[in-house]
Amino acid sequence: MTFRLRPGIGLVLPANAGVLRFGMTERAAQWTASTLADIRAGGWICGARWAFFFVHRDVLVSAYACTACVEQTMGHLIVERTERVPDRAADVPVAFGDVDLFGYPVHELTEVLDPSDRKLLLSADINPHSTHYLSAVRLDVCEGVRR
């Protein structure tokens, strides 16, 4: 029961629910995610043509296409904790390779991720010495608006 981040590909959903692949249409992405959780269409993301989100246990996933995404297909994924400042591991692992990004404090993640992975996964405003747990990670294939 693990979410798996695949940069350039998308997000593998837990419980063999499928893969949210970059380049999917809104309908296909919603259909895939609906095998795991109830979909909430809409929501507001600046510059988005379409967006939806779902919650699985204590992890919230948002998928969207911005105005620059080719053919209005999915170009952005945000995976975040439902708790804003988490002080414990998530109930559902969010894996990047062999590392559970929501399972260790930020300072431990910065020790095990190599520099290119840190740049890809951790936003610039994250304190690398923080004892809190990571609250969100995003993947983008579209070079358009990123919020």
C-alpha positions in Angstrom: 0.0 0.0 0.0 2.5 2.6 -1.2 2.4 5.6 -3.5 5.5 5.5 -5.8 6.8 8.7 -7.4 8.1 8.2 -10.9 9.6 11.4 -12.3 8.8 11.9 -15.9 6.1 9.1 -15.7 3.7 10.0 -12.9 2.5 8.4 -9.7 1.9 4.7 -9.1 -1.1 4.3 -6.8 -1.3 1.9 -3.9 -3.3 -1.4 -4.0 -2.7 -2.0 -7.7 -5.1 0.9 -8.5 -3.1 2.0 -11.5 -0.8 4.8 -12.6 -1.6 8.4 -12.9 0.6 9.0 -16.0 1.6 12.4 -17.3 -0.1 13.1 -20.6 -3.4 11.5 -19.5 -6.6 13.3 -20.3 -8.6 14.6 -17.3 -11.2 11.8 -17.8 -8.6 9.0 -17.9 -6.7 10.4 -14.9 -9.9 10.7 -12.9 -11.0 7.2 -13.9 -7.7 5.7 -12.8 -7.7 7.6 -9.4 -11.3 6.6 -8.8 -10.3 3.0 -8.4 -8.6 4.1 -5.1 -10.6 7.0 -3.7 -13.5 9.4 -4.3 -12.5 12.1 -6.7 -13.2 15.8 -6.0 -13.2 17.6 -9.4 -12.4 21.2 -9.6 -10.8 23.0 -6.8 -8.8 26.1 -7.6 -5.2 26.1 -8.8 -3.9 29.3 -10.4 -3.4 28.8 -14.2 -5.1 25.4 -14.3 -7.3 24.3 -17.2 -8.6 21.4 -15.1 -7.8 20.0 -11.7 -9.0 17.3 -9.3 -7.9 15.8 -6.0 -8.5 12.8 -3.8 -7.5 11.8 -0.3 -6.3 8.3 0.6 -5.9 7.9 4.3 -3.6 10.9 5.3 -2.2 11.6 1.8 -3.8 14.1 -0.5 -3.1 14.0 -4.3 -3.8 16.8 -6.7 -3.5 16.4 -10.5 -3.9 19.1 -13.0 -3.2 20.5 -16.5 -2.1 24.2 -16.7 -2.6 26.5 -19.7 0.8 25.4 -21.0 0.2 21.7 -20.8 0.2 20.0 -24.3 -3.4 19.3 -25.4 -4.7 20.0 -21.9 -3.3 16.7 -20.6 -2.0 16.1 -17.1 1.3 17.8 -16.5 1.4 18.3 -12.7 1.0 16.2 -9.6 1.2 17.3 -6.0 1.3 14.7 -3.2 0.9 16.1 0.3 0.1 15.3 3.8 -3.3 16.2 5.2 -1.5 17.5 8.3 0.2 20.8 7.5 3.2 20.4 9.9 3.6 16.7 10.3 5.5 15.4 13.3 5.2 11.7 12.5 5.4 9.4 9.5 2.5 9.2 7.1 0.1 6.2 7.4 0.7 5.5 3.7 4.3 5.5 2.4 5.2 7.8 -0.5 8.2 6.2 -2.1 10.9 7.6 -4.3 13.1 4.6 -5.2 13.8 2.9 -1.8 13.1 6.0 0.3 9.8 6.8 2.0 9.6 10.6 1.6 6.9 11.0 4.2 8.4 8.4 6.6 11.5 10.3 7.8 12.2 13.7 9.2 13.5 16.2 6.6 17.0 16.2 8.0 17.3 12.4 7.5 16.0 12.7 3.9 18.6 15.3 3.0 21.3 12.9 4.2 20.2 10.0 2.0 18.9 11.7 -1.2 21.6 12.6 -3.6 21.8 16.3 -4.6 20.0 16.0 -7.9 17.1 14.1 -6.2 17.0 16.7 -3.4 16.7 19.5 -6.1 13.9 17.6 -7.8 11.9 16.7 -4.8 12.5 19.3 -2.1 11.3 22.9 -2.6 13.9 25.6 -2.0 12.1 26.9 1.2 12.6 23.6 3.0 15.0 23.7 5.9 17.3 20.8 5.4 17.9 20.6 9.2 14.3 20.4 10.1 13.1 17.6 12.5 9.6 17.9 11.0 8.4 15.5 8.3 8.0 16.5 4.7 4.6 17.9 4.0 4.4 17.9 0.2 6.3 16.9 -2.9 5.4 17.7 -6.5 6.2 16.3 -9.9 5.9 18.3 -13.2 6.6 17.5 -16.8 5.1 20.7 -18.1 7.2 23.8 -17.9 4.2 26.0 -17.5 2.8 27.8 -14.5 4.0 26.1 -11.2 2.3 27.2 -7.9 
